[in-house]
Amino acid sequence: MTPRLDLLLVQAPAGSSGAFLSQLGRESLSRLAARHGIDCPVSGWSPRGQGAPQHSSLPLPWQTCLSHRGRRVVAGLATVPVGIDIEHSRPRHEARLAELVDLLPEARVRHAILEAARPLEAFYRAWTLHEALFKLDSLSGLTLSHVLKTRLSRLLPGGDAHAWQWQHDGWTLSICSHESGLGIHSLPRLAITKDRWP
């Protein structure tokens, strides 16, 4: 069976709390499961703050991934481990971009960001990849002490992880998996492209 990821991107109301966004993510996961004929009542998802949501009614090989930022939530149901991260650009980050770039662990990535036509967008592409790799590692049984312990060099040809990205109107979404042939099905449809760094 071809590895598959189903994504659902939803917009939350203004002023939504983190708890509400987490609940909206779990509702989205239940909707995705229902598309495959799997009944996962929203009340059965594991509580917020315990890693990727789990549900006793979700059969193998299905696994979940979830991320939210601002008023957007992206929920995923996959047949293989997948890490996702969504971020929105913030003006305060542009003001301290050089300082943020200096935090990144790989010199060639830092250089690529600073040389990019749109450095802030390039920074978010790199940052969300670190986050998505961190989540992928967690799902794969590897526990790192910090998100910046990941390395984007893993995404190069021959590396152990593959990445896809979507970027539009200040939003960046990154997806990481060990499966190069991951079939991504999104609702609503997003133009997601495979990526390598730099």
C-alpha positions as CSV (number, residue, x, y, z in Angstrom):
1,M,0.0,0.0,0.0
2,T,1.3,3.5,-0.9
3,P,2.1,5.5,2.2
4,R,-0.7,8.1,2.6
5,L,-1.3,11.3,4.5
6,D,-4.7,13.0,4.6
7,L,-4.6,16.6,5.8
8,L,-7.4,18.9,6.9
9,L,-6.7,22.7,7.3
10,V,-9.3,24.6,9.3
11,Q,-9.7,28.2,10.4
12,A,-10.7,28.9,14.0
13,P,-12.7,31.9,15.2
14,A,-10.9,35.1,16.4
15,G,-9.7,34.9,20.0
16,S,-9.6,31.1,20.1
17,S,-7.6,29.7,23.0
18,G,-4.9,27.0,22.7
19,A,-7.4,24.5,24.3
20,F,-10.0,25.3,21.7
21,L,-7.5,24.9,18.9
22,S,-6.5,21.5,20.3
23,Q,-10.1,20.5,20.5
24,L,-10.7,21.7,16.9
25,G,-7.7,19.6,15.8
26,R,-9.2,16.5,17.4
27,E,-12.6,17.2,15.8
28,S,-10.7,17.4,12.5
29,L,-9.0,14.1,13.1
30,S,-12.4,12.5,13.8
31,R,-13.6,13.9,10.5
32,L,-10.6,12.5,8.6
33,A,-11.1,9.1,10.2
34,A,-14.7,9.1,9.2
35,R,-13.7,9.5,5.6
36,H,-12.1,6.1,5.9
37,G,-15.1,4.6,7.6
38,I,-13.4,4.7,11.1
39,D,-15.5,5.9,14.0
40,C,-13.3,7.9,16.4
41,P,-15.6,9.9,18.7
42,V,-14.0,13.2,19.6
43,S,-14.2,12.4,23.3
44,G,-11.9,9.4,22.9
45,W,-8.8,11.3,21.8
46,S,-5.9,11.5,24.2
47,P,-5.6,14.8,26.2
48,R,-3.7,17.8,25.0
49,G,0.0,18.0,25.9
50,Q,0.7,14.3,25.6
51,G,2.3,14.2,22.1
52,A,0.4,13.2,18.9
53,P,-3.2,12.5,19.7
54,Q,-4.1,8.8,20.1
55,H,-7.5,7.0,19.9
56,S,-8.3,3.5,20.9
57,S,-10.6,3.1,17.9
58,L,-8.0,4.2,15.4
59,P,-6.6,0.9,13.9
60,L,-3.0,0.4,12.7
61,P,-1.4,1.5,10.5
62,W,-3.2,4.9,11.0
63,Q,-1.4,7.5,13.0
64,T,-2.0,11.2,13.7
65,C,-0.2,14.5,13.4
66,L,-1.4,17.9,14.5
67,S,-0.2,21.5,14.5
68,H,-1.7,24.9,15.0
69,R,-0.6,28.5,14.9
70,G,-2.7,31.7,15.2
71,R,-6.2,30.7,14.1
72,R,-5.2,27.9,11.8
73,V,-5.2,24.2,12.6
74,V,-3.8,21.5,10.4
75,A,-4.7,17.9,11.3
76,G,-3.3,14.8,9.6
77,L,-4.1,11.1,9.4
78,A,-1.3,8.9,8.0
79,T,-0.4,5.3,7.4
80,V,3.2,6.0,8.4
81,P,4.8,8.4,10.9
82,V,4.6,12.0,9.8
83,G,5.7,15.2,11.4
84,I,4.0,18.5,10.5
85,D,4.3,22.1,11.6
86,I,2.5,25.3,10.6
87,E,3.7,28.8,11.4
88,H,2.7,32.4,10.5
89,S,5.2,35.2,10.1
90,R,5.3,37.7,12.9
91,P,6.6,41.3,12.6
92,R,8.7,40.9,15.7
93,H,10.6,38.1,14.0
94,E,11.6,40.3,11.1
95,A,13.0,42.8,13.5
96,R,15.3,40.2,15.1
97,L,15.8,37.9,12.1
98,A,19.6,37.9,12.3
99,E,19.4,36.8,16.0
100,L,16.9,34.0,15.1
101,V,19.0,32.8,12.2
102,D,22.0,32.5,14.5
103,L,20.1,30.0,16.6
104,L,20.0,27.5,13.7
105,P,22.6,24.8,14.1
106,E,23.8,24.4,10.5
107,A,26.1,27.1,8.9
108,R,24.9,26.3,5.3
109,V,21.3,26.7,6.3
110,R,22.0,30.1,8.0
111,H,23.9,31.2,4.9
112,A,21.1,30.2,2.6
113,I,18.6,32.1,4.6
114,L,20.6,35.3,4.7
115,E,21.3,35.1,0.9
116,A,17.6,34.4,0.1
117,A,15.5,36.9,-1.8
118,R,13.0,36.8,1.1
119,P,15.0,35.9,4.2
120,L,12.1,35.8,6.6
121,E,10.2,33.3,4.4
122,A,13.4,31.2,4.1
123,F,13.7,31.3,7.9
124,Y,10.2,30.0,8.4
125,R,10.8,27.2,5.9
126,A,13.9,26.1,7.9
127,W,12.2,26.6,11.3
128,T,9.1,24.5,10.4
129,L,11.3,21.8,9.0
130,H,13.1,21.6,12.3
131,E,9.8,21.3,14.1
132,A,8.4,18.7,11.7
133,L,11.6,16.6,12.0
134,F,11.4,16.9,15.8
135,K,7.8,15.6,15.7
136,L,8.7,12.8,13.2
137,D,11.6,11.7,15.5
138,S,9.3,11.6,18.5
139,L,6.8,9.4,16.6
140,S,9.6,7.2,15.5
141,G,10.8,6.6,19.1
142,L,13.7,9.0,19.1
143,T,13.5,11.6,21.9
144,L,15.6,14.7,21.3
145,S,16.2,17.3,24.1
146,H,15.4,20.3,21.8
147,V,13.9,21.0,18.4
148,L,17.3,22.4,17.2
149,K,19.0,19.1,17.8
150,T,17.5,18.1,14.4
151,R,19.6,18.6,11.3
152,L,18.2,19.7,7.9
153,S,21.1,17.8,6.2
154,R,19.0,14.7,6.8
155,L,16.7,16.0,3.9
156,L,19.5,15.9,1.3
157,P,19.5,13.1,-1.2
158,G,20.4,9.9,0.6
159,G,19.2,11.3,4.0
160,D,16.7,9.4,6.2
161,A,13.9,12.0,5.9
162,H,11.9,13.7,3.1
163,A,10.1,17.0,3.3
164,W,7.3,18.8,1.5
165,Q,6.3,22.5,2.0
166,W,3.6,25.0,1.3
167,Q,4.0,28.7,1.8
168,H,1.5,31.5,1.0
169,D,0.5,34.9,2.4
170,G,2.8,34.6,5.5
171,W,1.9,31.0,6.3
172,T,4.4,28.1,6.1
173,L,3.5,24.4,6.4
174,S,6.2,21.7,6.5
175,I,5.7,17.9,6.4
176,C,8.4,15.3,7.1
177,S,8.3,11.6,6.6
178,H,10.8,8.7,6.1
179,E,8.7,7.7,3.0
180,S,9.8,9.5,-0.2
181,G,6.6,8.3,-2.0
182,L,4.2,9.7,0.6
183,G,0.9,10.5,-1.1
184,I,-0.5,13.7,0.3
185,H,-4.2,14.4,0.1
186,S,-5.3,17.8,1.4
187,L,-8.7,19.4,2.2
188,P,-8.9,22.2,1.1
189,R,-6.4,21.6,-1.6
190,L,-2.9,23.0,-1.0
191,A,-0.1,23.2,-3.5
192,I,2.5,21.2,-1.5
193,T,6.0,20.8,-3.0
194,K,8.8,18.5,-2.1
195,D,11.7,20.4,-0.6
196,R,15.4,20.0,0.1
197,W,17.7,22.3,2.1
198,P,19.2,24.5,1.2
